[in-house]
Amino acid sequence: MWYGLPLTHTVKEERDDGDQLQRGPFPTRHYSDGRPLVCRLPFEPRHVEELMLERGVHVDHSTINRWVVKYSPQLEEAFHRRKRTVWVSWRMDETYIKVKGAWKYLYRAVDKYGATIDFLLTEHRDKDAALRFLKKATRRNGLPETITIDGSDANEAAIKSYNAAHGASIAIRQVKYLNNVVEQDHRGVKRITRPMLGFKAFDAAQATLVGIELMHMIRKRQLVVEEGDKGLTAAELFYSLAA
C-alpha cells in the first residue's frame, strides 16, 4: 500500500504554496518514522495504523486512505516536472489489478532501457482503453519512433488509430521477446499490490498505483536531481517531491 506522505511529514492547515505541495485539512502532526513505507512495502492501511500507534501517533486507516487519494496527484505532478527524458523506443503492455473483486487493467509502458514512460488503470481492455493510455503517454513524453507490443489486436488498432488521427508515423513491432522488458518491470508494481488482495474502489486503486509507480521510478533514478543530491536514497528523493 502507498500512503500519500512519508511518516516524518508535517501535515499543515490547507493552503496553496504555488509550487509547494498543497497541504490537506488535517491537524499538524509530526511522525516519528523516516521511511515512505507505502511506496515500497506491501502494507495495508491498517498495518500502517498499527505501526504509527506503536510510535505514539493515533491515526485511523481511513485517514491514510484519504491521504492517498488527495496527495497522489500532487506528488505525480511534482515528479513529472523533474522526470528524466525517456528513449524513443517503447514497450507497451497491460497487467491485471483486482478492484472490488473484478479484474481491471493497468496499461504500462517502458523504454528499451526499462525506464517507466507512463501508466493508466482502465475498466476495460480494448482499443479505446489502449488509445487513452497512448494519448496520455505521448502528451507527457512526446512521440516515440517505435512501440513494441505483444500479439494484442487492441493495442495494434490503438496505435494505428493514433497515427491516422494525429498524422504520426509510430512504427509497430510485435515481437514477444522484446516485450520481456516491460513484462519483467510489472513485477516491481505487482510485488506491492499482490499482498493487498485487491482494492475496494477504482479511484483509490488509481491513486495508490500512482504512489507505487512513483516510488518505482525513483528507485530507477528517473528523477532529475542536482549534482550534489545524486547520492540521496530513494526515500530522500521521495521526500524532496513534497518539500
LINTA-V98141 format. One record per residue. N is the residue number from 1. PSI is psi in whole degrees, 0 to 359 (* if undefined). BURIAL is # if it has 9 or more other C-alpha atoms within 8 Angstrom, else .. Layout:
N&PSI&BURIAL / N&PSI&BURIAL
//
This chain:
1&144&# / 2&138&# / 3&140&# / 4&344&# / 5&147&# / 6&157&# / 7&351&# / 8&357&# / 9&145&# / 10&123&. / 11&120&# / 12&175&# / 13&154&# / 14&131&# / 15&170&. / 16&117&. / 17&26&. / 18&251&. / 19&345&. / 20&153&. / 21&129&# / 22&125&# / 23&156&# / 24&180&# / 25&45&. / 26&147&. / 27&156&. / 28&130&. / 29&150&. / 30&126&# / 31&152&# / 32&348&. / 33&139&. / 34&18&. / 35&136&. / 36&77&# / 37&322&# / 38&331&# / 39&336&# / 40&351&# / 41&145&# / 42&67&# / 43&143&# / 44&158&. / 45&325&# / 46&326&. / 47&317&. / 48&324&# / 49&317&# / 50&319&. / 51&318&. / 52&327&# / 53&321&# / 54&334&. / 55&11&. / 56&14&. / 57&122&. / 58&112&. / 59&133&# / 60&149&. / 61&332&# / 62&328&. / 63&320&. / 64&319&# / 65&320&# / 66&324&. / 67&316&# / 68&308&# / 69&321&# / 70&314&# / 71&339&# / 72&309&# / 73&324&# / 74&318&# / 75&322&# / 76&317&# / 77&317&. / 78&321&# / 79&315&# / 80&341&. / 81&341&. / 82&17&# / 83&140&# / 84&149&. / 85&138&. / 86&165&# / 87&166&# / 88&0&# / 89&112&# / 90&154&# / 91&122&# / 92&136&# / 93&173&# / 94&152&. / 95&176&# / 96&140&. / 97&130&# / 98&127&# / 99&124&# / 100&40&# / 101&2&. / 102&148&. / 103&130&. / 104&178&# / 105&124&# / 106&105&# / 107&135&# / 108&154&# / 109&143&# / 110&163&# / 111&182&# / 112&341&# / 113&1&. / 114&1&# / 115&133&# / 116&132&# / 117&304&# / 118&177&# / 119&157&# / 120&128&# / 121&131&# / 122&157&# / 123&327&. / 124&164&. / 125&91&# / 126&185&. / 127&315&# / 128&318&. / 129&316&# / 130&323&# / 131&320&# / 132&316&. / 133&316&# / 134&319&# / 135&318&# / 136&316&# / 137&318&# / 138&329&# / 139&325&. / 140&332&. / 141&0&# / 142&178&. / 143&134&. / 144&163&# / 145&323&# / 146&142&# / 147&123&# / 148&130&# / 149&170&# / 150&211&# / 151&16&. / 152&117&. / 153&326&. / 154&317&# / 155&319&# / 156&315&# / 157&323&# / 158&316&# / 159&318&# / 160&321&. / 161&319&# / 162&315&# / 163&315&# / 164&320&. / 165&331&. / 166&5&. / 167&28&. / 168&169&. / 169&48&. / 170&124&# / 171&142&. / 172&128&# / 173&130&. / 174&82&. / 175&109&# / 176&313&# / 177&333&. / 178&339&. / 179&2&# / 180&332&. / 181&312&# / 182&325&# / 183&321&# / 184&326&. / 185&334&# / 186&330&# / 187&326&. / 188&332&# / 189&314&# / 190&334&. / 191&327&# / 192&318&# / 193&330&# / 194&314&# / 195&346&. / 196&340&# / 197&34&. / 198&164&# / 199&158&# / 200&343&# / 201&146&. / 202&314&# / 203&319&. / 204&323&# / 205&313&# / 206&316&# / 207&319&# / 208&318&# / 209&327&# / 210&311&# / 211&318&# / 212&315&# / 213&322&# / 214&313&# / 215&325&# / 216&317&# / 217&323&# / 218&318&# / 219&332&. / 220&10&. / 221&45&. / 222&4&# / 223&125&# / 224&128&. / 225&162&. / 226&160&. / 227&318&. / 228&354&. / 229&7&. / 230&341&. / 231&3&. / 232&147&. / 233&167&. / 234&321&# / 235&318&# / 236&323&. / 237&323&# / 238&315&# / 239&324&# / 240&335&. / 241&328&# / 242&3&# / 243&*&.
//
